[in-house]
Amino acid sequence: LHADNNLDYVSKIAIDLTGNGIHGDGALHIARMIYYFEHLYLSHNPIGDTGASLISEAVRKTATLKTLNLFNCVITSRGAEDLSRALAQNSSLEKLDIALNDLGDEGISHVAKALKQSTQLKELWIGECGMTDKGAASLASALTVNNSLTMLHMGGPMEVTESGLSTVAHSLANKSLFVKLAIPSFVSTTVGYLSWEINEARKRNGLPPIEIEGEYLSSII
């Protein structure tokens, strides 16, 4: 990749670098080119927190990037904090996948804080990140404030209980634009009951039903 900073236009392209063995140092070169991209796929690359920080700084400045896929990139809560700061300031990003990273509840809380400020993010993949009920509560609190998100994918094994999941679901009762919640790690009876309960609440609020999906959903493509 080569960036020519003298160019006064942006090529709206998608670049897929999935599984290319890119580490933190390699992420620097990608960050320098990020303003050329609308869609960037870096899943299955061990960029770690160093790479996440470099990408985040570029995301903070770009006004063209719409999709960022960092699925399984060895990112922890420190990297999530940098990403969240960028998300809160970015004006273009619509889809973010940070699933299968070791964020933990601390990292989830950083993302939740960004959701309270974000006005453009529409889809978020955040499953298999070590979330417990504490992280779910942070997410639920953010969802009551956020008015842009339409889809939340909490797929894969989680340590969230049915009570924690219910807290997240209930935060969607007044969200007019929201359409889908994906929770494939829970059994169909739980999904079915939550779907009925939340959609009854939405009906009382004069809102259309949302879909609560129980089967596995793949990462953004």
Secondary structure by P-SEA (a helix, b strand, c coil): cccccccccccccccccccccccaaaaaaaaaacccccbbbbccccccaaaaaaaaaaaaccccccbbbbccccccaaaaaaaaaaaaccccccbbbbccccccaaaaaaaaaaaaccccccbbbbccccccaaaaaaaaaaaaccccccbbbbcccccccaaaaaaaaaaacccccccccccccccaaaaaaaaaaaaaaaaaacbbbbbbccccccccc
